[in-house]
Amino acid sequence: MNIVIIGAGLAGANAAQELRAQGHAGDITLVGTEPHPPYERPPLSKGLLLGTADPDSVFAHATSWYADHEVQLVTGSTVTDIDLDTCHVAIGDRLLSYDRLLLATGAHPRRLPGADASGAEVTYLRTLDDALALAPRLTEHLLVVGAGWIGLEVAAAARQAGGTVTVVENASAPLLGVLGPELAPVLADLHRDHGVDLRLGTAITAIERSGGRTTVRLDDGTDVHPDLVVVGIGAEPDDSLAVKAGLATDHGVLVDATLRADDPHVYAAGDVAQHDHPLLGRLRVEHWDTAIHQGRHAARAMLGNDEPYLRQPYFFTDQYDLGLEYVGHVGPSGYDEVVVRGDVDERRFTALWIHGDRVVAGMHVNDWATTDLLRALVGREADARVRDTAVALGDLGG
Ligand SMILES: Cc1cc2nc3c(=O)[nH]c(=O)nc-3n(C[C@H](O)[C@H](O)[C@H](O)COP(=O)(O)OP(=O)(O)OC[C@H]3O[C@@H](n4cnc5c(N)ncnc54)[C@H](O)[C@@H]3O)c2cc1C
């Protein structure tokens, strides 16, 4: 069986690895637009910016791994078309046939309207090359647009490098949608304590460049004059190829519980997949862990395994001396209660988000020993002991 994987990112690399691990002996071709072999993106906004990670350490596999495992890695090449009827993909004039096709095309940064044409220096952070270009600029004055994960990690790296950082965020707190009003202030305080000028509930009205100076006008009536504008306002799934091919999409490639698209030969995994999660409903997750595990799951599915993908989303971040892990998913219907154990002011605690009678998400801040406990609690019934902060997290197992 001949398998083509479009997108040489983390999902694609893990799919190729799992195909060989499962004993697949047929052809595997992994095609990627970027000039690099597949790499991990989390270090791009952390260790690579801070200078604590070597650029060579970010790659998913050693360079020799692809040849050693007879995986044909085609970098610097973009798949331009998929023909679902004849089971071919096109890379320009070159046609590749497939028996199974995996779409692992990921996502690209959402553009800030008016920014790119403003003449100001504006950058986005998605690729290794973006990170390598940004790293030497961190000692300058950065205006970070968006207090999401990537924006905050860039802010932290820049402050640690000695740069001046202004963060502009529309919402009244960073990551309000994920952390809620109870815990989002933890990150606001963290960044203010480290000297970030955090402008919450604030929007950009204009970005202008004149006389060699950038002016960013804010709706609070103030102007900021950064050297560089770093935009981190979310990502859009790279589903245009699937749309063009006529696959079912809705802000991502629609896949069933097993990660199969509405064509029996086609699967999707990672940032581009709109997954029908049996426990959580329709969900597209932009997390490192999901790219790895969906990539592997899709590989097994392409080989005939029809188990659903059930794993809960998982995310981590590191900012200054704060490390955080988050497991689970608060759906559109929200949560009723957050149960916090530990000391929020000291930034060492756990939190459980409860909806109805279930724990829907769990998080720790600087309490790394709790990761497995949180994983075990997510999805579980939120009984009186779970809600009782006098009962230690470690005692909830039984
Ligand atoms: C700066 C940064 C920091 C992050 N930090 C964290 C973190 O701390 N924790 C966490 O959980 N997650 C983090 N993430 C998210 C995580 O990295 C992504 O969820 C993950 O990389 C998604 O993997 P993927 O393989 O689905 O897509 P991608 O990594 O986007 O890979 C897709 C690849 O497909 C290629 N491609 C697209 N279209 C085509 C085509 N037509 N032909 C050929 N190739 C194509 C793209 O160029 C790309 O290289 C971070 C992301 C970024 C950008």
The ligand as a Tripos MOL2 file, in Angstrom:
@<TRIPOS>MOLECULE
LIG
   53    58     1     0     0
SMALL
NO_CHARGES

@<TRIPOS>ATOM
      1 C1          5.6080   29.2330   17.9990 C.3       1 LIG1
      2 C2          4.7300   28.1090   18.4100 C.ar      1 LIG1
      3 C3          4.8190   27.6110   19.6940 C.ar      1 LIG1
      4 C4          4.0000   26.5580   20.0990 C.ar      1 LIG1
      5 N1          4.0830   26.1130   21.3770 N.ar      1 LIG1
      6 C5          3.2800   25.1110   21.7760 C.ar      1 LIG1
      7 C6          3.3360   24.6310   23.1200 C.ar      1 LIG1
      8 O1          4.0980   25.1230   23.9240 O.2       1 LIG1
      9 N2          2.5310   23.5990   23.4680 N.ar      1 LIG1
     10 C7          1.6610   23.0310   22.5900 C.ar      1 LIG1
     11 O2          0.9310   22.1160   22.9580 O.2       1 LIG1
     12 N3          1.5590   23.4780   21.3070 N.ar      1 LIG1
     13 C8          2.3520   24.4940   20.8890 C.ar      1 LIG1
     14 N4          2.2790   24.9470   19.6040 N.ar      1 LIG1
     15 C9          1.3170   24.3100   18.6820 C.3       1 LIG1
     16 C10         1.9270   23.0810   18.0090 C.3       1 LIG1
     17 O3          3.2400   23.3320   17.6350 O.3       1 LIG1
     18 C11         1.0690   22.7090   16.8100 C.3       1 LIG1
     19 O4         -0.1760   22.2950   17.2990 O.3       1 LIG1
     20 C12         1.7080   21.5960   15.9710 C.3       1 LIG1
     21 O5          2.9060   22.0320   15.4100 O.3       1 LIG1
     22 C13         0.7700   21.1700   14.8550 C.3       1 LIG1
     23 O6          1.4090   20.2080   14.0910 O.3       1 LIG1
     24 P1          0.8720   19.8410   12.6440 P.3       1 LIG1
     25 O7          1.8170   18.7850   12.1390 O.co2     1 LIG1
     26 O8         -0.5690   19.5840   12.6760 O.co2     1 LIG1
     27 O9          1.0340   21.1640   11.7690 O.3       1 LIG1
     28 P2          2.3430   22.0500   11.4100 P.3       1 LIG1
     29 O10         3.3440   21.9610   12.4930 O.co2     1 LIG1
     30 O11         1.7970   23.3770   11.0520 O.co2     1 LIG1
     31 O12         2.9060   21.3230   10.1170 O.3       1 LIG1
     32 C14         2.2080   21.3510    8.8970 C.3       1 LIG1
     33 C15         3.2130   21.4560    7.7730 C.3       1 LIG1
     34 O13         2.5170   21.2580    6.5500 O.3       1 LIG1
     35 C16         3.0690   22.1030    5.5710 C.3       1 LIG1
     36 N5          2.0950   22.2670    4.4930 N.ar      1 LIG1
     37 C17         0.9350   22.9760    4.5000 C.ar      1 LIG1
     38 N6          0.3030   22.8800    3.3250 N.ar      1 LIG1
     39 C18         1.0870   22.0920    2.5300 C.ar      1 LIG1
     40 C19         0.9710   21.6320    1.1810 C.ar      1 LIG1
     41 N7         -0.0810   21.9460    0.4160 N.pl3     1 LIG1
     42 N8          1.9690   20.8570    0.6880 N.ar      1 LIG1
     43 C20         3.0340   20.5040    1.4620 C.ar      1 LIG1
     44 N9          3.1830   20.9190    2.7390 N.ar      1 LIG1
     45 C21         2.2200   21.6940    3.2710 C.ar      1 LIG1
     46 C22         3.3480   23.3680    6.3360 C.3       1 LIG1
     47 O14         4.3000   24.1810    5.6710 O.3       1 LIG1
     48 C23         3.8660   22.8190    7.6630 C.3       1 LIG1
     49 O15         5.2630   22.6830    7.6590 O.3       1 LIG1
     50 C24         3.0810   26.0000   19.1770 C.ar      1 LIG1
     51 C25         2.9830   26.5060   17.8690 C.ar      1 LIG1
     52 C26         3.8050   27.5460   17.4870 C.ar      1 LIG1
     53 C27         3.7000   28.0900   16.0930 C.3       1 LIG1
@<TRIPOS>BOND
     1     1     2 1
     2     2     3 ar
     3     2    52 ar
     4     3     4 ar
     5     4     5 ar
     6     4    50 ar
     7     5     6 ar
     8     6     7 ar
     9     6    13 1
    10     7     8 2
    11     7     9 ar
    12     9    10 ar
    13    10    11 2
    14    10    12 ar
    15    12    13 ar
    16    13    14 ar
    17    14    15 1
    18    14    50 ar
    19    15    16 1
    20    16    17 1
    21    16    18 1
    22    18    19 1
    23    18    20 1
    24    20    21 1
    25    20    22 1
    26    22    23 1
    27    23    24 1
    28    24    25 2
    29    24    26 1
    30    24    27 1
    31    27    28 1
    32    28    29 2
    33    28    30 1
    34    28    31 1
    35    31    32 1
    36    32    33 1
    37    33    34 1
    38    33    48 1
    39    34    35 1
    40    35    36 1
    41    35    46 1
    42    36    37 ar
    43    36    45 ar
    44    37    38 ar
    45    38    39 ar
    46    39    40 ar
    47    39    45 ar
    48    40    41 1
    49    40    42 ar
    50    42    43 ar
    51    43    44 ar
    52    44    45 ar
    53    46    47 1
    54    46    48 1
    55    48    49 1
    56    50    51 ar
    57    51    52 ar
    58    52    53 1
@<TRIPOS>SUBSTRUCTURE
     1 LIG1         1 GROUP 0 **** ****
